[in-house]
Amino acid sequence: MMQGGSRDARPTDFISRDDILGMIRAAFQSRDSGYSEDKKRRKDRIGSLSKTLRDMQADGHSMLCSEQIALEAKWRINYSDDWSSVDRRLDDLEVSLKNPQQDEILQQADGSWGPYYEEDYMKLEPTVEMLQKSGIQPAQLKPLRFMADFKDPKWLANYLHRLQISDIAASGRNERAELGAVQTAMSQLICKDELRELLQSPSLDFSISDEMEIGYLDYLRQTQHPRTGYWGPWYRFGGRLFAVQDLSFTFHVIHYRSGNVDNWPQIVDSTFAIKNLVYPAGWRPDADSQYSDHNNYDIVEILFHGWPHMSVSQKERARKEIAAMLEWCLTASVQGDGFASGEGEELDAYYFGVRFLDRVGFWDKAKRFWSRVEPPLPAGTPTPRDLAQHLARGFATLNDTSEEGDTVRSLLRAALCLNQPSA
């Protein structure tokens, strides 16, 4: 719960994924006694349609229209109880799958790259991603009219604070996904120099004002938990306010702010305290696994920015945890020319695996912020150069041209340059 008092985190400040999900389900159930059955039917249907979509993409069809519709349908199923809207979107998805020849998604008249999203906020992520595409020029772009409201600092503050607290029993919506998407978009638009420079072009009709930046950073300060140091969504259940510590929210704030946040001792202690909780409340990808490259990258990024603020004991704990994550990555995640992707996308597996290895300084000693000595590596670990070569070869087969793909290629090229064979 959010309240004043001591600034030291207490066990009751941390909430597990199962506990918060139980309260969320109960809140939806209070509105609709058949909620669980209604949701299951739609999840079964989206599961079947998503398999068809994946199969078509595996056959070489981009299916970009269907992909956007599917993402929105999944969001509506998981974060609302508006079943009529869910069914309409599922029908749209089913119809779209009959057309395997789907055109490239271009910037729309409203300035977005989200033509198949009905929810305006969902247009933010593809738009921010495209604005960062290599070589893009303002003269090529249409004005960002769909973001007109965001230029008003008061509107933005009210919007964010409304999303911060989900009152599911009253609204029938869990605002976590929308809040996270908007925070991530705004953090990039405000904190990334290249984006801010691009937005200075008058033709885009959207720029970051001083008032917008001040208001947004003030919002982040207000919503950082005073005892845990973490960010995350809040929920109102039965008159009580529950603040959920969220690894994803916290990572994105710290990452885009380059560590320029308050309450570092609390952040570090909380990061260790939630090790055995399931994501997004903690490190574990599920109840049966301790690690994933995605979560490990988020955690080590937090520890990297927190390192100058850590006590001696915190640094010792961080060294042990990072060494354990590195050993897991090299023994359980790296497989041949790639990473174990599980149920996720191959691109994500490469992206987070490579970023984790880069951040811990596997290829570049200068980046090894956590240790001045060579960490002990498991028997059979490829040399840094060999592993970079294997991963570069495997990643090349994906033919990925996204921003994430550019990052993977850039990091692997740097790894190969830094680890040249001896003369």
C-alpha positions as CSV (number, residue, x, y, z in Angstrom):
1,M,0.0,0.0,0.0
2,M,1.0,3.6,-0.5
3,Q,1.6,5.4,2.8
4,G,4.2,7.5,4.6
5,G,6.5,6.5,7.5
6,S,9.9,4.8,7.4
7,R,11.8,4.9,4.1
8,D,13.1,1.3,4.6
9,A,11.2,-1.3,2.6
10,R,9.3,-3.9,4.6
11,P,8.2,-7.4,3.4
12,T,4.6,-6.2,3.2
13,D,5.7,-3.6,0.6
14,F,6.3,-6.4,-1.9
15,I,3.4,-8.2,-3.6
16,S,3.6,-11.4,-5.5
17,R,2.3,-11.9,-9.1
18,D,-0.2,-14.5,-7.9
19,D,-1.5,-12.3,-5.2
20,I,-2.1,-9.3,-7.4
21,L,-3.6,-11.5,-10.2
22,G,-6.0,-13.1,-7.7
23,M,-7.2,-9.6,-6.6
24,I,-7.5,-8.6,-10.3
25,R,-9.6,-11.6,-11.2
26,A,-11.8,-11.1,-8.1
27,A,-12.5,-7.5,-9.2
28,F,-13.5,-8.5,-12.7
29,Q,-15.5,-11.4,-11.3
30,S,-17.4,-8.9,-9.1
31,R,-18.6,-7.2,-12.2
32,D,-19.4,-10.4,-14.1
33,S,-19.9,-13.8,-12.4
34,G,-19.2,-15.5,-15.7
35,Y,-15.9,-13.6,-16.2
36,S,-13.6,-16.6,-16.1
37,E,-15.6,-18.6,-18.5
38,D,-16.0,-15.6,-20.9
39,K,-12.3,-15.0,-20.8
40,K,-11.3,-18.6,-21.4
41,R,-13.5,-18.8,-24.5
42,R,-11.8,-15.8,-26.0
43,K,-8.4,-17.0,-25.1
44,D,-9.0,-20.3,-26.7
45,R,-10.1,-18.5,-29.9
46,I,-7.1,-16.1,-30.0
47,G,-4.8,-19.0,-29.4
48,S,-6.1,-20.8,-32.4
49,L,-6.0,-17.7,-34.6
50,S,-2.5,-16.8,-33.4
51,K,-1.3,-20.2,-34.4
52,T,-2.6,-19.7,-37.9
53,L,-0.9,-16.3,-37.9
54,R,2.4,-17.7,-36.8
55,D,2.2,-20.5,-39.4
56,M,1.6,-18.0,-42.2
57,Q,4.5,-15.9,-41.0
58,A,6.7,-19.0,-41.0
59,D,5.7,-19.5,-44.6
60,G,7.2,-16.1,-45.4
61,H,4.1,-13.8,-45.2
62,S,4.6,-10.6,-43.1
63,M,1.0,-10.5,-42.0
64,L,1.6,-7.0,-40.5
65,C,-2.1,-6.1,-40.5
66,S,-3.1,-9.3,-38.7
67,E,-0.3,-8.9,-36.2
68,Q,-1.6,-5.5,-35.0
69,I,-5.1,-6.7,-34.8
70,A,-4.0,-9.8,-32.8
71,L,-2.0,-7.7,-30.4
72,E,-5.0,-5.5,-29.7
73,A,-7.3,-8.5,-29.3
74,K,-5.0,-10.0,-26.7
75,W,-4.8,-6.8,-24.8
76,R,-8.6,-6.5,-24.7
77,I,-8.9,-10.1,-23.5
78,N,-6.3,-9.7,-20.7
79,Y,-7.0,-6.1,-19.6
80,S,-10.8,-5.6,-20.0
81,D,-14.2,-7.2,-19.8
82,D,-15.6,-5.5,-22.9
83,W,-16.4,-8.8,-24.6
84,S,-18.3,-7.2,-27.5
85,S,-15.2,-5.3,-28.5
86,V,-13.1,-8.4,-28.0
87,D,-15.3,-10.4,-30.3
88,R,-15.3,-7.7,-32.9
89,R,-11.5,-7.6,-33.0
90,L,-11.3,-11.4,-33.1
91,D,-13.7,-11.3,-36.1
92,D,-11.5,-8.7,-37.7
93,L,-8.5,-10.9,-37.1
94,E,-10.1,-14.0,-38.6
95,V,-11.1,-12.0,-41.8
96,S,-7.5,-10.6,-42.1
97,L,-6.0,-14.0,-42.0
98,K,-7.8,-14.8,-45.3
99,N,-5.4,-12.3,-47.0
100,P,-1.8,-13.6,-47.0
101,Q,-0.6,-10.7,-49.1
102,Q,-0.6,-7.8,-46.6
103,D,1.1,-4.5,-47.5
104,E,3.9,-2.9,-45.6
105,I,2.6,-0.5,-42.9
106,L,3.2,3.1,-43.9
107,Q,2.8,6.3,-41.9
108,Q,-0.9,7.2,-41.8
109,A,-2.6,10.5,-42.3
110,D,-2.8,11.0,-38.5
111,G,1.0,10.6,-38.4
112,S,1.0,7.1,-36.8
113,W,2.2,3.7,-37.9
114,G,-0.7,1.9,-36.3
115,P,-3.5,1.7,-38.9
116,Y,-5.0,-1.5,-37.6
117,Y,-5.1,-0.4,-33.9
118,E,-8.4,1.0,-32.6
119,E,-6.9,2.0,-29.3
120,D,-5.0,5.2,-29.8
121,Y,-2.3,4.4,-27.2
122,M,-1.3,1.3,-29.1
123,K,-0.2,3.5,-32.0
124,L,2.5,5.0,-29.8
125,E,4.9,2.1,-29.8
126,P,5.2,1.5,-33.5
127,T,5.4,5.2,-34.1
128,V,8.2,5.8,-31.7
129,E,10.0,2.8,-33.1
130,M,9.7,4.1,-36.7
131,L,10.8,7.5,-35.7
132,Q,14.1,5.9,-34.6
133,K,14.6,4.0,-37.8
134,S,18.0,4.4,-39.3
135,G,18.2,7.1,-41.9
136,I,14.7,8.6,-41.4
137,Q,14.4,12.3,-42.3
138,P,11.8,14.8,-41.1
139,A,11.0,15.7,-44.8
140,Q,9.8,12.1,-45.3
141,L,7.3,12.3,-42.4
142,K,3.7,13.5,-41.9
143,P,2.7,15.6,-38.8
144,L,2.1,13.6,-35.7
145,R,-1.5,14.7,-35.4
146,F,-2.6,11.7,-33.4
147,M,-0.4,13.0,-30.5
148,A,-1.8,16.5,-30.4
149,D,-3.2,16.1,-26.9
150,F,0.2,15.1,-25.5
151,K,1.6,18.6,-26.3
152,D,-0.6,19.9,-23.4
153,P,1.4,19.3,-20.1
154,K,-1.8,19.5,-18.0
155,W,-3.6,17.0,-20.2
156,L,-0.6,14.6,-20.1
157,A,-0.3,14.8,-16.3
158,N,-4.0,14.1,-15.9
159,Y,-3.9,11.2,-18.3
160,L,-0.9,9.6,-16.6
161,H,-2.3,10.0,-13.1
162,R,-5.6,8.5,-14.3
163,L,-3.9,5.5,-15.7
164,Q,-1.7,5.1,-12.6
165,I,-4.6,3.7,-10.5
166,S,-6.7,0.9,-11.8
167,D,-10.2,0.6,-10.2
168,I,-11.3,-2.5,-12.0
169,A,-14.5,-3.0,-10.1
170,A,-15.6,0.5,-11.2
171,S,-14.2,0.7,-14.8
172,G,-13.8,-2.9,-16.0
173,R,-10.2,-2.1,-17.2
174,N,-6.8,-2.9,-15.9
175,E,-4.7,0.1,-16.9
176,R,-1.2,-1.6,-16.5
177,A,-0.5,-2.2,-20.2
178,E,-1.6,1.3,-21.3
179,L,0.3,3.0,-18.5
180,G,3.5,1.0,-19.3
181,A,3.2,1.8,-23.0
182,V,2.7,5.5,-22.5
183,Q,5.4,5.8,-19.9
184,T,7.9,4.0,-22.2
185,A,7.0,6.2,-25.2
186,M,7.2,9.4,-23.2
187,S,10.5,8.4,-21.6
188,Q,12.0,7.8,-25.0
189,L,10.6,11.0,-26.6
190,I,11.8,13.1,-23.7
191,C,15.1,11.4,-22.8
192,K,16.6,10.2,-26.1
193,D,18.6,13.0,-27.7
194,E,18.2,11.7,-31.3
195,L,14.4,11.7,-31.0
196,R,14.3,15.2,-29.5
197,E,16.4,16.5,-32.3
198,L,14.1,14.9,-34.9
199,L,11.1,16.3,-33.2
200,Q,12.5,19.8,-33.5
201,S,11.4,19.8,-37.1
202,P,8.3,22.1,-37.5
203,S,6.9,19.8,-40.1
204,L,6.1,17.1,-37.4
205,D,4.0,19.6,-35.4
206,F,5.1,17.9,-32.2
207,S,8.1,18.8,-29.9
208,I,9.1,18.4,-26.3
209,S,8.5,21.6,-24.4
210,D,10.2,22.5,-21.1
211,E,6.8,22.4,-19.4
212,M,6.2,18.9,-20.8
213,E,9.5,17.6,-19.6
214,I,9.2,19.1,-16.1
215,G,5.7,17.8,-15.7
216,Y,6.6,14.3,-16.8
217,L,9.7,14.1,-14.6
218,D,7.6,15.4,-11.7
219,Y,5.1,12.6,-12.3
220,L,7.9,10.0,-12.2
221,R,9.1,11.4,-8.9
222,Q,5.6,11.3,-7.4
223,T,5.0,7.7,-8.5
224,Q,8.2,6.2,-7.2
225,H,7.5,4.1,-4.1
226,P,9.1,5.9,-1.2
227,R,10.3,2.7,0.5
228,T,11.0,0.2,-2.3
229,G,12.2,2.8,-4.8
230,Y,10.3,0.9,-7.6
231,W,7.8,2.1,-10.1
232,G,4.7,0.1,-11.1
233,P,0.9,0.2,-11.5
234,W,-1.4,0.9,-8.5
235,Y,-4.7,-0.9,-7.8
236,R,-7.7,0.1,-5.7
237,F,-9.4,-2.9,-4.2
238,G,-12.1,-2.5,-1.5
239,G,-11.0,1.0,-0.6
240,R,-7.3,0.1,-0.2
241,L,-4.5,1.2,-2.6
242,F,-1.9,-1.5,-3.6
243,A,1.3,-0.4,-5.2
244,V,2.9,-3.2,-7.3
245,Q,6.7,-3.2,-7.6
246,D,7.2,-3.8,-11.3
247,L,10.6,-4.9,-12.8
248,S,9.6,-3.7,-16.3
249,F,8.3,-0.3,-15.3
250,T,11.4,0.3,-13.1
251,F,13.9,-0.9,-15.7
252,H,12.4,1.4,-18.3
253,V,12.4,4.5,-16.1
254,I,16.0,3.9,-15.0
255,H,17.2,2.9,-18.5
256,Y,15.8,5.9,-20.3
257,R,16.8,8.3,-17.5
258,S,20.3,6.9,-17.6
259,G,20.2,6.2,-13.9
260,N,19.3,9.8,-13.0
261,V,16.7,8.8,-10.4
262,D,16.3,9.1,-6.6
263,N,16.4,6.5,-3.8
264,W,19.1,4.2,-5.1
265,P,19.8,2.4,-1.8
266,Q,16.1,1.3,-1.7
267,I,16.1,0.4,-5.4
268,V,19.1,-1.9,-5.0
269,D,17.8,-3.6,-1.8
270,S,14.4,-4.1,-3.4
271,T,16.0,-5.6,-6.6
272,F,17.6,-8.3,-4.4
273,A,14.5,-8.7,-2.3
274,I,12.3,-9.7,-5.2
275,K,14.7,-12.3,-6.7
276,N,12.4,-15.2,-6.0
277,L,9.1,-13.5,-7.1
278,V,7.7,-14.1,-10.6
279,Y,7.9,-11.4,-13.2
280,P,6.8,-8.6,-13.4
281,A,6.9,-8.6,-9.6
282,G,10.3,-10.2,-9.6
283,W,13.1,-11.9,-11.5
284,R,11.6,-15.3,-12.3
285,P,10.0,-15.8,-15.8
286,D,7.7,-18.4,-14.2
287,A,7.3,-20.5,-11.1
288,D,9.6,-23.2,-12.4
289,S,12.5,-21.1,-13.7
290,Q,14.9,-18.6,-12.0
291,Y,16.3,-16.8,-15.0
292,S,15.6,-15.5,-18.5
293,D,17.9,-13.3,-20.6
294,H,15.2,-10.7,-20.8
295,N,14.8,-10.3,-17.1
296,N,18.6,-10.7,-16.5
297,Y,19.3,-7.8,-18.8
298,D,16.8,-5.6,-17.0
299,I,18.3,-6.5,-13.6
300,V,21.9,-6.0,-14.6
301,E,21.0,-2.7,-16.2
302,I,19.5,-1.6,-12.9
303,L,22.6,-2.8,-11.1
304,F,24.9,-1.0,-13.6
305,H,23.2,2.3,-13.0
306,G,23.0,1.7,-9.3
307,W,26.7,0.6,-8.9
308,P,28.1,4.1,-7.9
309,H,25.4,4.4,-5.2
310,M,25.9,0.9,-3.6
311,S,27.4,0.0,-0.3
312,V,30.2,-2.5,0.0
313,S,27.8,-5.3,0.9
314,Q,25.4,-4.4,-1.9
315,K,28.3,-4.6,-4.4
316,E,29.4,-8.0,-3.1
317,R,25.8,-9.3,-3.4
318,A,25.6,-7.8,-7.0
319,R,28.8,-9.6,-8.0
320,K,27.5,-13.0,-6.9
321,E,24.1,-12.4,-8.6
322,I,25.7,-11.3,-11.9
323,A,28.1,-14.2,-11.9
324,A,25.2,-16.6,-11.5
325,M,23.2,-15.0,-14.3
326,L,26.3,-15.1,-16.6
327,E,26.8,-18.8,-15.9
328,W,23.2,-19.5,-16.6
329,C,23.3,-17.6,-19.9
330,L,26.4,-19.4,-21.1
331,T,25.2,-22.9,-20.0
332,A,21.4,-22.9,-20.4
333,S,20.6,-20.1,-22.8
334,V,23.3,-20.1,-25.4
335,Q,22.6,-22.9,-27.9
336,G,24.8,-23.2,-30.9
337,D,24.4,-20.1,-33.0
338,G,21.7,-18.6,-30.9
339,F,19.7,-18.6,-27.7
340,A,16.9,-20.8,-26.4
341,S,13.8,-18.8,-27.3
342,G,11.2,-20.9,-25.6
343,E,7.8,-19.6,-26.5
344,G,9.1,-16.2,-27.5
345,E,10.4,-14.8,-30.7
346,E,13.9,-15.6,-32.0
347,L,14.6,-11.8,-32.4
348,D,13.8,-11.2,-28.7
349,A,16.1,-14.2,-27.7
350,Y,19.0,-12.7,-29.6
351,Y,18.3,-9.1,-28.5
352,F,18.2,-9.7,-24.8
353,G,20.9,-12.4,-24.8
354,V,23.3,-10.2,-26.7
355,R,22.5,-7.1,-24.7
356,F,23.0,-9.0,-21.4
357,L,26.4,-10.4,-22.5
358,D,27.4,-6.9,-23.6
359,R,26.3,-5.2,-20.5
360,V,28.2,-7.6,-18.2
361,G,31.3,-7.1,-20.2
362,F,31.7,-10.6,-21.6
363,W,33.3,-9.1,-24.8
364,D,34.6,-5.8,-23.5
365,K,36.5,-5.7,-20.2
366,A,36.0,-1.9,-20.0
367,K,32.2,-2.6,-19.6
368,R,32.7,-5.0,-16.8
369,F,31.6,-2.6,-14.1
370,W,31.0,-5.3,-11.5
371,S,34.4,-7.0,-11.4
372,R,38.0,-6.1,-11.9
373,V,39.0,-9.7,-12.5
374,E,38.1,-12.3,-15.1
375,P,34.9,-14.0,-13.9
376,P,35.1,-17.8,-13.8
377,L,33.4,-19.2,-16.8
378,P,31.8,-22.7,-17.1
379,A,33.9,-25.4,-18.8
380,G,33.4,-25.6,-22.5
381,T,32.4,-21.9,-22.8
382,P,33.4,-20.6,-26.3
383,T,36.0,-17.8,-26.4
384,P,34.4,-14.4,-26.6
385,R,35.3,-14.1,-30.3
386,D,34.0,-17.6,-31.1
387,L,30.7,-16.9,-29.4
388,A,30.3,-13.5,-31.2
389,Q,31.0,-15.3,-34.5
390,H,28.5,-18.0,-33.8
391,L,25.8,-15.5,-32.8
392,A,26.5,-13.2,-35.7
393,R,26.1,-16.2,-38.1
394,G,22.9,-17.3,-36.5
395,F,21.4,-13.9,-36.4
396,A,22.1,-13.2,-40.0
397,T,19.6,-16.0,-41.0
398,L,16.7,-13.9,-39.5
399,N,17.2,-11.1,-42.0
400,D,15.8,-8.7,-39.5
401,T,15.8,-5.0,-40.3
402,S,14.1,-3.6,-37.1
403,E,15.8,-1.2,-34.6
404,E,16.4,-4.2,-32.3
405,G,18.0,-6.1,-35.1
406,D,20.3,-3.1,-35.8
407,T,21.3,-3.1,-32.2
408,V,22.2,-6.8,-32.2
409,R,24.3,-6.5,-35.3
410,S,26.1,-3.4,-34.0
411,L,27.0,-5.1,-30.7
412,L,28.2,-8.3,-32.3
413,R,30.3,-6.3,-34.8
414,A,31.9,-4.4,-31.9
415,A,32.5,-7.7,-30.1
416,L,34.3,-9.1,-33.1
417,C,36.4,-6.0,-33.5
418,L,37.4,-6.0,-29.8
419,N,38.3,-9.7,-29.8
420,Q,40.6,-10.0,-32.8
421,P,42.7,-13.2,-33.0
422,S,46.3,-12.9,-31.9
423,A,48.8,-12.3,-34.6
